[in-house]
Amino acid sequence: MSNDNEPEMEYSELSGEFTEDGVTVLVDISRPAGTNLDWQMLVLTQEEDVTEWEDPFPTDREAFDEFLATVAREGIRSFFGDEEPPTLQ
């Protein structure tokens, strides 16, 4: 069910599933459709943990690069809450 007050969103082609060490998260990079506004980014886990960056990014590439830097620095498991994420067998 959509809310009429919420704008249509444009999603970056860089958005999508990202898997490392058998753990998958969804990277969502978006902005209001038809605008040149900055890009917002959030990461969703299979357990519905959400990590959202407070500051927007001038380009979708900068957003994705920040995501990759976070994974390199803190690991993909840093997007999960207190519990260990499931791994693919």
N, C-alpha and C positions, 0 to 999 in steps of 0.2 A: 504494500500500500504506500503510495507516494504522497508527500506533502506538497500541496500546490505552491507553498511559499518557498520551497527549496529550489534553487536554480538547477538546470540541467548541468551535468558535469562532463567535462572532457577528460578522458583518461590517457595518460602517456603510453606510448608504445613500449616504454620500459617497465610498465606495470606488469605484474604477473607473479607466478610462483617461482620461488628461488629455493633450491635445495643444496645443502652442504652437510657433510657428515651424516647422511641419511635423515636429516631433519628438513622439513619443508615449511616455509612461511609464504604469505601472500604480501607482496609489495604493492601498495596502492598509491600512485602518484597522480594527482588530479588538480583541476582548477575549474571555475565556472566556464561553461561552454561559450564560445564566441567572444572571449575576452583575452587580453594580454596580461592578465593578473599573474602574480607569482604562483608557483606550484606548491601544493600542500602534499606532505607524505605521511603515510602511516603504514605500519607493519602489523599484520594479523597472524596469529598462530592458530594451529588446529584446536587448541583449547580455548580459543576466543580471547586470548590476551591481546591487548591493543597497545602498541607503542606509537605515539603521534609526536612528530616534531613540532614544537611551538612556533618556530620561525619558518616562514615560507622560503622557497628557493627561486631565484631568478629564472632558472631553466630546469627542465625535467632531468637533464643529464647531471646537473649539479646535485639534485636530490638523490638520484640513483648512486652517484659517486659517494655521497655521504653514507648511504645505506651500506655500500661495499666497504667503506672505511670502518664503519661500526662493526661489521662482521669480522673484518681483519683484526681489529683492535680488541673486541670483546667476545667474539664468537657468536655463532647463530643462536646459541642457547640463551644469550642475554635478553632475547625478546620474550622469553617465557617467564612466567611468575615463579613462585617458589618451587614448583614441581619440575622434575626432569621431563623434558619433552620425549614423546615416543620416537623411537628410531625404527627405520625400515629393517625388516629381517631379511 
